[in-house]
Amino acid sequence: AGVDIVLIAPENSVTIVGSAVPRDPDETITLLEWSQVSGTTATLDPSGALVQISGLTEGVYVFRLTASTGEATVSDDVSVGVIGSNNEIPKFFSPNGDGIG
């Protein structure tokens, strides 16, 4: 759905652009749907592969883009972390997994 994102408060909104391409060139994507998997409730304003998310507070959120051709359905998640301006980046965003931002 996209790369993981870190926002630094007071930022509280983000736009994510996902994409989906069918494996079979004869098939067509018939459904693109964004949903929130975890985190405090945020406001999603989806438009196809694009979603505008607002109302984010400090914490970690996971959003899912689901695509379907009618024959097959796949999904992918993107994480959004919102941290305070004086905080370190959460461990799940550590590039090499050592827990150091």
PyMOL commands that set and color helices and strands:
alter all, ss='L'
color gray80, all
select helices_A, chain A and resi 91-93
alter helices_A, ss='H'
color red, helices_A
select strands_A, chain A and resi 5-8+14-17+31-38+43-47+50-54+59-68+73-83
alter strands_A, ss='S'
color yellow, strands_A
deselect
rebuild
show_as cartoon
